[in-house]
Amino acid sequence: MRHQISKKIQLAALAIVIGATGCKKPAEAPPAEAPPAEAVAAPEAATATAAAAPKAARTEFKALDPAEIAALKTKAAGWQQLLPTPGEVFDAMAAMNKEAGGTVQWAALVTDRTIAADADRAAVAVAVGRSIADFLVLVHAQQAERAAPLAEQLLAAADRLGVGEQAREKGAALVPALQKSDWASTGAAVASIFEAMRAELTGKRADEQTALLIAVGVWLEGIRVVATHLGTTPNEATSGLLHQGHLAQFFAARLEGLQGPLAASPAVASLKAPLVAIGKAMAGSHSDPLTAEAVASIGSAATEALAKL
């Protein structure tokens, strides 16, 4: 299962790179296509399919040269659909630990945080992404008492980004689901809120930069959670979920290409060095598990990036 699940994440990263640079994929790699709609909408189904499929050979990736990194600054059409869905990595982590006979201490992986009242737009966007990832962790932890205030904070932050109406419309089932402790519906409502904000920002508002920063927040918090878990519960299979170096490179390059007030935000500046450090720690053969030192470096850099919001 490690091979299939982490390979899906790797192929998503490779598809982003190919789509942004036009470079040729390795001959042995499968076609880099966006995942079908049903796979994006239902990560649980993708995880189940991966678990049932025979293990396949790993896909190796070459390092990007400076010209290719520079090319990543240009718009890559459809990149949002190519990223792992917010809950996909957590679902995979839960499945891998269950298969290994272990457990995930989900409640301990989330630190309750608030979004500063004076935070600028960039900081709010990244914090919204972080909150979405945290919410999905709390879904796994089944802690309604912590999820309820986080829901209020998430919707208030959506208001600050100008997409509160869309978030509330698509996430109308969130509060009733929480009150009933219906965790499947709660997770689906959070995913709907994330999609509603993304669609509004990249569509009618033509604000892909804010959508990008939300995605950065989701991704950084996701890898922080995985790395933190691995720090206390080492698992070779789960470490494969952190083989996402191309995504770290992609995000770092896109941040360098931001324009306007967002580009000047201290929040954006605080993300750049950690993303580079994460990319370096994730480097290496995708057929090998990450070392404990690499996992610790990834967790430390992700924590540093998010701590300043």
C-alpha positions in Angstrom: 0.0 0.0 0.0 2.9 2.4 0.7 4.0 2.2 -2.9 0.6 2.9 -4.4 -0.5 5.7 -2.2 2.7 7.6 -2.1 3.1 7.1 -5.9 -0.2 8.9 -6.4 1.1 11.9 -4.5 4.4 11.7 -6.5 2.6 11.6 -9.8 0.6 14.6 -8.8 3.8 16.5 -8.2 5.3 15.3 -11.4 2.2 16.4 -13.3 2.5 19.9 -11.9 6.1 20.1 -13.0 5.4 18.8 -16.5 2.4 21.1 -16.9 4.3 24.1 -15.7 7.6 23.6 -17.6 6.7 21.5 -20.6 9.6 19.2 -19.9 9.4 15.6 -20.9 8.6 12.9 -18.3 10.9 9.9 -17.9 10.1 7.1 -20.3 9.1 4.7 -17.6 6.6 7.0 -15.9 2.9 6.7 -16.6 1.2 9.6 -18.4 1.0 12.6 -16.0 -2.7 13.4 -16.1 -4.9 15.0 -13.6 -6.7 12.5 -11.4 -10.3 11.7 -12.4 -13.0 13.8 -10.7 -14.2 10.8 -8.6 -10.7 10.3 -7.2 -10.4 13.9 -6.2 -13.8 14.0 -4.6 -13.5 10.7 -2.8 -10.0 10.1 -1.3 -11.3 7.2 0.7 -12.1 5.4 -2.5 -8.7 6.1 -3.9 -7.1 4.8 -0.8 -9.2 1.6 -0.9 -8.3 1.1 -4.5 -4.6 1.5 -3.8 -4.8 -1.0 -1.0 -6.4 -3.6 -3.2 -4.0 -3.1 -6.2 -0.8 -5.0 -6.6 2.4 -3.2 -5.6 4.1 -1.4 -8.5 7.6 -0.2 -9.1 8.4 3.2 -7.8 8.7 6.2 -10.1 12.0 8.0 -9.9 12.2 11.8 -10.5 15.2 13.8 -11.7 16.2 17.0 -10.0 15.0 20.2 -11.5 17.6 22.5 -13.0 17.5 26.3 -12.4 15.8 27.0 -15.7 13.0 24.6 -14.9 12.6 26.1 -11.4 12.3 29.6 -13.0 9.7 28.3 -15.4 7.6 27.2 -12.4 6.9 30.8 -11.7 4.5 30.9 -14.7 0.9 29.8 -14.3 0.4 26.1 -14.4 -3.2 25.6 -15.6 -5.2 23.3 -13.3 -2.5 22.9 -10.7 -5.1 23.0 -7.9 -6.7 19.8 -9.2 -3.3 18.0 -9.2 -2.5 18.6 -5.6 -3.3 15.8 -3.1 -6.7 16.5 -1.6 -6.7 18.0 2.0 -7.7 14.7 3.7 -5.9 12.3 1.4 -2.6 12.1 3.3 -4.3 11.7 6.6 -6.6 8.9 5.3 -3.5 7.2 4.0 -1.6 7.6 7.2 -4.5 6.2 9.2 -4.8 3.2 6.8 -1.0 2.5 6.9 -0.9 2.6 10.7 -3.9 0.3 11.0 -2.3 -2.2 8.6 0.8 -2.1 10.8 -1.2 -2.7 13.9 -0.5 0.7 15.3 -2.6 3.8 16.1 -2.4 7.5 15.5 -2.7 9.9 18.4 -4.7 12.4 16.3 -5.7 14.7 19.2 -2.1 15.3 20.1 -1.2 16.4 16.6 -3.2 19.6 16.6 -2.3 22.7 18.6 -5.3 25.0 19.0 -4.4 28.3 17.4 -6.2 31.5 16.5 -5.8 33.8 13.5 -4.5 37.2 14.6 -7.0 40.1 14.2 -4.3 42.2 12.5 -3.0 39.5 10.2 -2.7 40.6 6.6 -4.4 38.9 3.7 -1.5 36.5 2.9 -1.2 35.4 6.6 -5.0 34.9 6.8 -5.0 32.8 3.6 -2.2 30.5 4.8 -3.9 30.2 8.2 -7.1 29.2 6.5 -5.3 26.4 4.8 -3.7 25.4 8.1 -7.1 25.4 9.8 -8.6 23.2 7.1 -5.9 20.6 7.7 -6.3 20.9 11.5 -10.0 20.4 11.1 -9.5 17.2 9.2 -7.2 15.9 11.9 -9.9 16.6 14.5 -12.3 14.7 12.4 -10.0 11.7 12.8 -9.7 12.5 16.5 -13.5 12.9 16.7 -13.2 15.9 19.0 -16.3 18.0 18.5 -15.5 20.3 21.4 -12.3 21.5 19.7 -13.7 21.4 16.1 -16.7 23.7 16.8 -14.6 26.8 17.7 -12.3 26.0 14.8 -15.3 26.0 12.4 -16.3 29.5 13.6 -12.7 30.7 13.1 -12.5 29.2 9.6 -15.7 30.8 8.5 -14.7 34.2 10.0 -11.4 34.0 8.1 -13.3 33.2 4.9 -15.2 36.4 5.5 -11.9 38.3 5.7 -10.9 36.8 2.3 -14.2 37.8 0.8 -15.4 34.2 0.3 -17.5 33.8 3.4 -20.8 33.6 1.6 -19.6 30.8 -0.6 -18.0 28.9 2.3 -21.2 29.1 4.4 -23.4 28.0 1.5 -21.3 24.9 0.7 -20.5 24.2 4.3 -24.1 24.5 5.6 -24.0 20.9 6.8 -20.9 21.4 9.0 -22.5 22.5 12.3 -25.4 20.0 12.2 -22.9 17.2 11.4 -20.7 18.3 14.3 -23.7 18.4 16.7 -24.6 14.8 15.7 -20.9 13.7 15.8 -21.4 12.6 12.2 -17.7 12.6 11.3 -18.1 11.4 7.7 -20.4 14.3 7.0 -18.2 16.7 8.9 -15.2 15.8 6.8 -17.2 16.2 3.6 -18.5 19.6 4.7 -14.9 20.8 5.4 -13.9 19.6 2.0 -16.8 21.5 0.4 -15.8 24.7 2.2 -12.2 24.3 0.9 -13.5 23.7 -2.7 -16.0 26.6 -2.5 -13.2 29.0 -1.5 -10.9 27.7 -4.1 -13.5 27.8 -6.9 -14.6 31.4 -6.0 -11.0 32.7 -5.8 -9.7 31.1 -9.0 -12.9 31.7 -10.9 -15.0 34.8 -10.5 -12.5 36.7 -8.5 -9.4 35.7 -10.6 -7.3 35.6 -7.4 -5.2 32.6 -7.9 -2.5 34.0 -5.6 -4.8 33.8 -2.5 -5.9 30.3 -3.5 -2.2 29.3 -3.8 -1.5 30.6 -0.3 -4.4 28.6 1.1 -3.0 25.5 -0.6 0.4 26.2 0.9 -1.2 26.3 4.4 -3.0 23.0 3.9 0.1 21.3 2.5 2.5 22.6 5.2 0.2 21.6 8.1 -0.4 18.2 6.5 3.3 17.4 6.3 3.9 18.8 9.8 1.3 16.5 11.2 2.7 13.5 9.4 6.3 14.4 10.4 5.2 14.9 14.1 3.5 11.5 14.1 6.6 9.8 12.7 8.7 11.5 15.3 7.0 9.4 18.0 5.8 6.4 15.9 8.4 5.6 13.2 6.8 3.8 10.3 8.7 3.1 7.0 5.5 3.0 4.9 4.2 6.3 6.4 7.5 8.1 5.8 6.8 7.6 2.0 4.0 10.1 2.3 6.6 12.8 2.8 8.3 12.1 -0.6 6.8 15.4 -1.9 9.9 17.4 -2.8 8.6 18.5 -6.1 5.6 20.1 -4.4 8.0 22.0 -2.0 9.9 23.2 -5.1 6.7 24.1 -6.9 5.4 26.2 -4.0 8.7 27.9 -3.4 8.9 28.9 -7.0 5.3 30.1 -7.1 5.8 32.3 -4.0 8.8 33.9 -5.7 6.4 34.8 -8.6 3.8 36.5 -6.4 2.9 40.1 -7.3 1.3 43.1 -5.6 0.7 43.4 -1.8 0.8 39.6 -1.2 4.4 39.5 -2.5 5.4 42.1 0.1 3.8 40.3 3.0 6.0 39.2 5.9 4.0 36.0 6.0 5.1 35.1 2.5 8.7 36.0 3.3 8.6 33.7 6.3 7.5 30.7 4.2 10.3 30.8 1.6 13.3 29.5 3.6 11.3 26.7 5.3 10.0 25.5 1.9 13.5 25.3 0.5 14.7 23.4 3.6 11.7 21.0 3.3 12.5 20.4 -0.3 16.1 19.5 0.5 15.0 17.1 3.3 12.6 15.4 1.0 15.3 14.8 -1.7 16.5 11.4 -2.5 15.2 8.2 -4.1 11.5 7.6 -3.8 12.2 3.9 -3.3 13.9 4.6 0.1 12.2 5.5 3.3 13.2 8.9 4.7 15.7 8.9 7.6 14.7 10.0 11.0 16.9 13.1 10.6 15.1 14.0 7.3 11.7 13.6 8.9 12.7 15.8 11.9 14.0 18.5 9.5 10.7 18.5 7.6 8.7 18.8 10.8 10.9 21.5 12.2 10.8 23.6 9.0 7.0 23.2 8.6 6.5 24.2 12.2 8.8 27.3 11.7 6.9 28.3 8.6 3.5 28.2 10.3 4.5 29.5 13.7 4.8 33.1 12.5 1.3 33.4 11.2 
